[in-house]
Amino acid sequence: MYCYLLITVVWANGMLASNAVGIAFDLLTGWTGNKDRLVYIAFDGNVGELKDHIRPEHLASNQCNHFQIKNSGPVKFTIV
């Protein structure tokens, strides 16, 4: 039983890692040609399914007034 649990964890981690590398490669190189996109995915380990998350659908319809871009200052980057 212990081996079965290890295999299922390794399989799920491998699937997530493979997709993360593919997404990072696409974002860094523009491999697929998708210019302006949001990568927000959800993994359901019970069924082994990777799909688009539902949250961006809700974000598009509701505008947040708590943190407006006009109230932000210049971008600062410091190496610690």
Secondary structure as the mmCIF struct_conf table of DSSP 4:
data_model
#
loop_
_struct_conf.conf_type_id
_struct_conf.id
_struct_conf.beg_label_comp_id
_struct_conf.beg_label_asym_id
_struct_conf.beg_label_seq_id
_struct_conf.end_label_comp_id
_struct_conf.end_label_asym_id
_struct_conf.end_label_seq_id
HELX_RH_AL_P HELX_RH_AL_P1 TYR A 2 THR A 29
TURN_TY1_P TURN_TY1_P1 TRP A 31 THR A 32
BEND BEND1 ASP A 36 ASP A 36
STRN STRN1 ILE A 41 ASP A 44
TURN_TY1_P TURN_TY1_P2 GLY A 45 GLY A 48
STRN STRN2 GLU A 49 ASP A 52
BEND BEND2 ILE A 54 ILE A 54
HELX_RH_AL_P HELX_RH_AL_P2 ARG A 55 SER A 61
BEND BEND3 ASN A 62 ASN A 62
BEND BEND4 HIS A 66 PHE A 67
HELX_RH_3T_P HELX_RH_3T_P1 ILE A 69 ASN A 71
#
